[in-house]
Amino acid sequence: MKLSKIIFGISSLLFLMYSALLRMEYPSVPEIIPIHYSAEGPDGFGNKIFLWLGVAFNALLLVFIGFILFFPQKMFGKNNDYLESSPEQAIKNRQIFLSVVSVIITLIFCGLSLKEIIL
């Protein structure tokens, strides 16, 4: 199995675990939550439904990145203007980079509202 798909699987697993945790803890989350922070602390508040907005946006980004990882021929052309020794190596490097980006994106989205879910 390709390394990029294993790394992308980690981000998908993190996303599913975070979504399940939000679903289980959602009834206990206060109706009004902070949605914006400044140096002085929270300065913007909104409904708890905003927690699902982050989940939806994360899901869209994962679908987009997953499409690129699983169908690279649609995104990367087979030309010879890559810095790597071969087009296959160039595509492999880009897939690994995108899979690492997917993990970082998922960790950021999970961390943004995890404080509101746990407290």
N, C-alpha and C positions, 0 to 999 in steps of 0.2 A: 504494500500500500504506500502511496506517496506521502511524503512528509507533510506537504501542504494540506492534504486532506485530513491527516491526523490532527494537525494544529487547528484547522477549521472545525473539526469535530469537538475539540475542547471548548471553543467559543460557543458552539451550538449547545453543548451540555451545560455550560455556565448560564446561557440564556434560558434554557428550559428550567434549570433549578431556580433561578431568580424569578421567573414567571410563576412557578409553582409556589414559591414562598410568598410572593405578592398576593396570589389568589387565596392562600390560606390565611394570611394576616390582614387582608383588606378590611374585613368587618371591624377589626379593632383599631384601625387607623382613624385619628380624629378627622372630622369633616373638613376643617380648615387646616391647611399645612403650609409651611413656608415654601415658596417656589423660587425665591431669589434671595441671594445673600450679598451683603456688602461688607466692608471692613468692620462696621459696627454690629454686624449680625444680620438676622433676617429682616428684610425691608419690603418684601412682596409676599402676599399670601394668596392662596387659591384653593379650589376644591380638591379633594383627594383623587378625583378622576384624572388629574394631571399626571399621576404616577403611571397610568396606563399609556399616556402619550409617549413617554420615554420608551416603554416596552414596544409600542408600535413602530416608533422610529428606528429602534435597534433592530427589530425584525426586518424592516425594509432594507436597511443597510446590509444585514446578513444575507438576505435573498440576493441582493445585487452582487455582493462579493462571491457568494456561492455560485452564481451563474457564471461569473468570470473564471472561477476555479475549475468548475466541471465542464465548461465549454470554452476552453481558451482559444480555439481556432476562430471563434466569432469575434473575439476582442483583439487578439494579437495577430497581425499579419505575418506571413512567412516571407520576410525579405531579409536582406543581408546587411542592414544598417544597425545591427546590435553591437554593443561593445564586447559581448561574450564571444566565445569561439564558435558557437553554433546557435541557430535559432531555437533549438530544443532547450539548450542550457539557459538561454535568455528567458524563455517562457517559464521554465522551472523556477528560476530566481524570482520572477515577478509573482508567481503563484505563492511561493513561500512568503514573500514580503506581504502580499495581500492577506494571507491567512494569519500572519502575526498582527497585522492591523485589525483584523476582525476580533482577535482576542482583546486587544487594547480597547477597541470601541466598546465591546461588551463589558469589560471591567469598569470603564468610565460610566456607562449607563447604569450598571448595577450599583456602583458606589454613590451616584448622585442622589438616589432616593432610598438607599438601604437604611440610612439613619431614621427616616420617617417610618419605615416599616417595622423596624425592631423596637423603637421606643414606644 
